[in-house]
């Protein structure tokens, strides 16, 4: 049976511990069977406030690079 439930990850603004947030995000990603590109898009739209500034240094071609986005967020908040 295929589940039709979609798990929405919470937003991340940099005020909660990164390790706690990324565990929730990865759980949502697994439940939704997201590809790396889908994870990058979902994480990008979940960012708020200070965490959103991480994207300012990214170029448009990198927007779907989940590993690069994780690296930048971990450098700043991890």
Chimera marker file (.cmm) of the C-alpha trace (Angstrom):
<marker_set name="trace">
<marker id="1" x="0.000" y="0.000" z="0.000" r="1" g="1" b="0" radius="0.5"/>
<marker id="2" x="1.342" y="3.420" z="-0.952" r="1" g="1" b="0" radius="0.5"/>
<marker id="3" x="0.845" y="6.147" z="1.614" r="1" g="1" b="0" radius="0.5"/>
<marker id="4" x="-0.657" y="9.429" z="0.477" r="1" g="1" b="0" radius="0.5"/>
<marker id="5" x="0.347" y="11.247" z="3.657" r="1" g="1" b="0" radius="0.5"/>
<marker id="6" x="2.893" y="13.990" z="3.056" r="1" g="1" b="0" radius="0.5"/>
<marker id="7" x="5.117" y="14.978" z="5.941" r="1" g="1" b="0" radius="0.5"/>
<marker id="8" x="6.000" y="18.662" z="6.012" r="1" g="1" b="0" radius="0.5"/>
<marker id="9" x="9.249" y="19.523" z="7.777" r="1" g="1" b="0" radius="0.5"/>
<marker id="10" x="9.216" y="22.459" z="10.187" r="1" g="1" b="0" radius="0.5"/>
<marker id="11" x="10.847" y="25.753" z="9.292" r="1" g="1" b="0" radius="0.5"/>
<marker id="12" x="14.408" y="26.517" z="10.384" r="1" g="1" b="0" radius="0.5"/>
<marker id="13" x="15.417" y="30.010" z="11.464" r="1" g="1" b="0" radius="0.5"/>
<marker id="14" x="18.705" y="29.209" z="13.189" r="1" g="1" b="0" radius="0.5"/>
<marker id="15" x="17.292" y="29.623" z="16.700" r="1" g="1" b="0" radius="0.5"/>
<marker id="16" x="16.881" y="25.917" z="17.452" r="1" g="1" b="0" radius="0.5"/>
<marker id="17" x="19.809" y="23.467" z="17.446" r="1" g="1" b="0" radius="0.5"/>
<marker id="18" x="20.777" y="22.465" z="13.922" r="1" g="1" b="0" radius="0.5"/>
<marker id="19" x="21.256" y="18.805" z="14.925" r="1" g="1" b="0" radius="0.5"/>
<marker id="20" x="17.682" y="18.608" z="16.205" r="1" g="1" b="0" radius="0.5"/>
<marker id="21" x="16.249" y="20.282" z="13.130" r="1" g="1" b="0" radius="0.5"/>
<marker id="22" x="18.110" y="18.199" z="10.556" r="1" g="1" b="0" radius="0.5"/>
<marker id="23" x="16.931" y="14.973" z="12.233" r="1" g="1" b="0" radius="0.5"/>
<marker id="24" x="13.322" y="16.106" z="11.790" r="1" g="1" b="0" radius="0.5"/>
<marker id="25" x="13.996" y="17.208" z="8.236" r="1" g="1" b="0" radius="0.5"/>
<marker id="26" x="15.631" y="13.897" z="7.305" r="1" g="1" b="0" radius="0.5"/>
<marker id="27" x="12.676" y="11.996" z="8.832" r="1" g="1" b="0" radius="0.5"/>
<marker id="28" x="10.279" y="13.999" z="6.656" r="1" g="1" b="0" radius="0.5"/>
<marker id="29" x="12.519" y="13.438" z="3.652" r="1" g="1" b="0" radius="0.5"/>
<marker id="30" x="12.525" y="9.686" z="4.182" r="1" g="1" b="0" radius="0.5"/>
<marker id="31" x="8.763" y="9.539" z="4.750" r="1" g="1" b="0" radius="0.5"/>
<marker id="32" x="8.206" y="11.454" z="1.510" r="1" g="1" b="0" radius="0.5"/>
<marker id="33" x="10.856" y="9.485" z="-0.444" r="1" g="1" b="0" radius="0.5"/>
<marker id="34" x="12.445" y="12.711" z="-1.703" r="1" g="1" b="0" radius="0.5"/>
<marker id="35" x="15.305" y="12.696" z="-4.184" r="1" g="1" b="0" radius="0.5"/>
<marker id="36" x="18.380" y="14.800" z="-3.330" r="1" g="1" b="0" radius="0.5"/>
<marker id="37" x="17.032" y="17.597" z="-5.548" r="1" g="1" b="0" radius="0.5"/>
<marker id="38" x="13.633" y="17.490" z="-3.817" r="1" g="1" b="0" radius="0.5"/>
<marker id="39" x="15.389" y="17.614" z="-0.432" r="1" g="1" b="0" radius="0.5"/>
<marker id="40" x="17.306" y="20.713" z="-1.524" r="1" g="1" b="0" radius="0.5"/>
<marker id="41" x="14.124" y="22.436" z="-2.657" r="1" g="1" b="0" radius="0.5"/>
<marker id="42" x="12.217" y="21.489" z="0.518" r="1" g="1" b="0" radius="0.5"/>
<marker id="43" x="15.064" y="22.632" z="2.763" r="1" g="1" b="0" radius="0.5"/>
<marker id="44" x="15.388" y="25.893" z="0.848" r="1" g="1" b="0" radius="0.5"/>
<marker id="45" x="11.717" y="26.774" z="1.300" r="1" g="1" b="0" radius="0.5"/>
<marker id="46" x="11.879" y="25.790" z="4.997" r="1" g="1" b="0" radius="0.5"/>
<marker id="47" x="14.549" y="28.391" z="5.790" r="1" g="1" b="0" radius="0.5"/>
<marker id="48" x="13.583" y="31.601" z="7.562" r="1" g="1" b="0" radius="0.5"/>
<marker id="49" x="15.332" y="34.580" z="9.096" r="1" g="1" b="0" radius="0.5"/>
<marker id="50" x="19.048" y="34.225" z="9.690" r="1" g="1" b="0" radius="0.5"/>
<marker id="51" x="19.138" y="30.764" z="8.125" r="1" g="1" b="0" radius="0.5"/>
<marker id="52" x="17.783" y="32.167" z="4.875" r="1" g="1" b="0" radius="0.5"/>
<marker id="53" x="20.907" y="34.338" z="4.504" r="1" g="1" b="0" radius="0.5"/>
<marker id="54" x="22.913" y="31.176" z="3.817" r="1" g="1" b="0" radius="0.5"/>
<marker id="55" x="21.352" y="31.212" z="0.353" r="1" g="1" b="0" radius="0.5"/>
<marker id="56" x="22.673" y="34.659" z="-0.503" r="1" g="1" b="0" radius="0.5"/>
<marker id="57" x="26.112" y="33.228" z="-1.205" r="1" g="1" b="0" radius="0.5"/>
<marker id="58" x="24.722" y="30.503" z="-3.469" r="1" g="1" b="0" radius="0.5"/>
<marker id="59" x="24.589" y="30.823" z="-7.216" r="1" g="1" b="0" radius="0.5"/>
<marker id="60" x="21.444" y="29.830" z="-9.118" r="1" g="1" b="0" radius="0.5"/>
<marker id="61" x="22.994" y="26.654" z="-10.551" r="1" g="1" b="0" radius="0.5"/>
<marker id="62" x="23.622" y="25.335" z="-7.016" r="1" g="1" b="0" radius="0.5"/>
<marker id="63" x="20.073" y="25.800" z="-5.720" r="1" g="1" b="0" radius="0.5"/>
<marker id="64" x="19.267" y="22.082" z="-6.131" r="1" g="1" b="0" radius="0.5"/>
<marker id="65" x="22.517" y="20.804" z="-4.579" r="1" g="1" b="0" radius="0.5"/>
<marker id="66" x="21.403" y="19.282" z="-1.274" r="1" g="1" b="0" radius="0.5"/>
<marker id="67" x="24.890" y="18.342" z="-0.076" r="1" g="1" b="0" radius="0.5"/>
<marker id="68" x="26.198" y="21.866" z="-0.688" r="1" g="1" b="0" radius="0.5"/>
<marker id="69" x="23.241" y="23.420" z="1.115" r="1" g="1" b="0" radius="0.5"/>
<marker id="70" x="23.775" y="21.059" z="4.061" r="1" g="1" b="0" radius="0.5"/>
<marker id="71" x="27.476" y="21.923" z="4.143" r="1" g="1" b="0" radius="0.5"/>
<marker id="72" x="26.765" y="25.650" z="4.282" r="1" g="1" b="0" radius="0.5"/>
<marker id="73" x="24.096" y="25.302" z="6.971" r="1" g="1" b="0" radius="0.5"/>
<marker id="74" x="26.288" y="23.008" z="9.075" r="1" g="1" b="0" radius="0.5"/>
<marker id="75" x="29.190" y="25.459" z="8.812" r="1" g="1" b="0" radius="0.5"/>
<marker id="76" x="26.968" y="28.251" z="10.084" r="1" g="1" b="0" radius="0.5"/>
<marker id="77" x="24.688" y="26.492" z="12.571" r="1" g="1" b="0" radius="0.5"/>
<marker id="78" x="26.243" y="23.073" z="13.264" r="1" g="1" b="0" radius="0.5"/>
<link id1="1" id2="2" r="1" g="1" b="0" radius="0.2"/>
<link id1="2" id2="3" r="1" g="1" b="0" radius="0.2"/>
<link id1="3" id2="4" r="1" g="1" b="0" radius="0.2"/>
<link id1="4" id2="5" r="1" g="1" b="0" radius="0.2"/>
<link id1="5" id2="6" r="1" g="1" b="0" radius="0.2"/>
<link id1="6" id2="7" r="1" g="1" b="0" radius="0.2"/>
<link id1="7" id2="8" r="1" g="1" b="0" radius="0.2"/>
<link id1="8" id2="9" r="1" g="1" b="0" radius="0.2"/>
<link id1="9" id2="10" r="1" g="1" b="0" radius="0.2"/>
<link id1="10" id2="11" r="1" g="1" b="0" radius="0.2"/>
<link id1="11" id2="12" r="1" g="1" b="0" radius="0.2"/>
<link id1="12" id2="13" r="1" g="1" b="0" radius="0.2"/>
<link id1="13" id2="14" r="1" g="1" b="0" radius="0.2"/>
<link id1="14" id2="15" r="1" g="1" b="0" radius="0.2"/>
<link id1="15" id2="16" r="1" g="1" b="0" radius="0.2"/>
<link id1="16" id2="17" r="1" g="1" b="0" radius="0.2"/>
<link id1="17" id2="18" r="1" g="1" b="0" radius="0.2"/>
<link id1="18" id2="19" r="1" g="1" b="0" radius="0.2"/>
<link id1="19" id2="20" r="1" g="1" b="0" radius="0.2"/>
<link id1="20" id2="21" r="1" g="1" b="0" radius="0.2"/>
<link id1="21" id2="22" r="1" g="1" b="0" radius="0.2"/>
<link id1="22" id2="23" r="1" g="1" b="0" radius="0.2"/>
<link id1="23" id2="24" r="1" g="1" b="0" radius="0.2"/>
<link id1="24" id2="25" r="1" g="1" b="0" radius="0.2"/>
<link id1="25" id2="26" r="1" g="1" b="0" radius="0.2"/>
<link id1="26" id2="27" r="1" g="1" b="0" radius="0.2"/>
<link id1="27" id2="28" r="1" g="1" b="0" radius="0.2"/>
<link id1="28" id2="29" r="1" g="1" b="0" radius="0.2"/>
<link id1="29" id2="30" r="1" g="1" b="0" radius="0.2"/>
<link id1="30" id2="31" r="1" g="1" b="0" radius="0.2"/>
<link id1="31" id2="32" r="1" g="1" b="0" radius="0.2"/>
<link id1="32" id2="33" r="1" g="1" b="0" radius="0.2"/>
<link id1="33" id2="34" r="1" g="1" b="0" radius="0.2"/>
<link id1="34" id2="35" r="1" g="1" b="0" radius="0.2"/>
<link id1="35" id2="36" r="1" g="1" b="0" radius="0.2"/>
<link id1="36" id2="37" r="1" g="1" b="0" radius="0.2"/>
<link id1="37" id2="38" r="1" g="1" b="0" radius="0.2"/>
<link id1="38" id2="39" r="1" g="1" b="0" radius="0.2"/>
<link id1="39" id2="40" r="1" g="1" b="0" radius="0.2"/>
<link id1="40" id2="41" r="1" g="1" b="0" radius="0.2"/>
<link id1="41" id2="42" r="1" g="1" b="0" radius="0.2"/>
<link id1="42" id2="43" r="1" g="1" b="0" radius="0.2"/>
<link id1="43" id2="44" r="1" g="1" b="0" radius="0.2"/>
<link id1="44" id2="45" r="1" g="1" b="0" radius="0.2"/>
<link id1="45" id2="46" r="1" g="1" b="0" radius="0.2"/>
<link id1="46" id2="47" r="1" g="1" b="0" radius="0.2"/>
<link id1="47" id2="48" r="1" g="1" b="0" radius="0.2"/>
<link id1="48" id2="49" r="1" g="1" b="0" radius="0.2"/>
<link id1="49" id2="50" r="1" g="1" b="0" radius="0.2"/>
<link id1="50" id2="51" r="1" g="1" b="0" radius="0.2"/>
<link id1="51" id2="52" r="1" g="1" b="0" radius="0.2"/>
<link id1="52" id2="53" r="1" g="1" b="0" radius="0.2"/>
<link id1="53" id2="54" r="1" g="1" b="0" radius="0.2"/>
<link id1="54" id2="55" r="1" g="1" b="0" radius="0.2"/>
<link id1="55" id2="56" r="1" g="1" b="0" radius="0.2"/>
<link id1="56" id2="57" r="1" g="1" b="0" radius="0.2"/>
<link id1="57" id2="58" r="1" g="1" b="0" radius="0.2"/>
<link id1="58" id2="59" r="1" g="1" b="0" radius="0.2"/>
<link id1="59" id2="60" r="1" g="1" b="0" radius="0.2"/>
<link id1="60" id2="61" r="1" g="1" b="0" radius="0.2"/>
<link id1="61" id2="62" r="1" g="1" b="0" radius="0.2"/>
<link id1="62" id2="63" r="1" g="1" b="0" radius="0.2"/>
<link id1="63" id2="64" r="1" g="1" b="0" radius="0.2"/>
<link id1="64" id2="65" r="1" g="1" b="0" radius="0.2"/>
<link id1="65" id2="66" r="1" g="1" b="0" radius="0.2"/>
<link id1="66" id2="67" r="1" g="1" b="0" radius="0.2"/>
<link id1="67" id2="68" r="1" g="1" b="0" radius="0.2"/>
<link id1="68" id2="69" r="1" g="1" b="0" radius="0.2"/>
<link id1="69" id2="70" r="1" g="1" b="0" radius="0.2"/>
<link id1="70" id2="71" r="1" g="1" b="0" radius="0.2"/>
<link id1="71" id2="72" r="1" g="1" b="0" radius="0.2"/>
<link id1="72" id2="73" r="1" g="1" b="0" radius="0.2"/>
<link id1="73" id2="74" r="1" g="1" b="0" radius="0.2"/>
<link id1="74" id2="75" r="1" g="1" b="0" radius="0.2"/>
<link id1="75" id2="76" r="1" g="1" b="0" radius="0.2"/>
<link id1="76" id2="77" r="1" g="1" b="0" radius="0.2"/>
<link id1="77" id2="78" r="1" g="1" b="0" radius="0.2"/>
</marker_set>
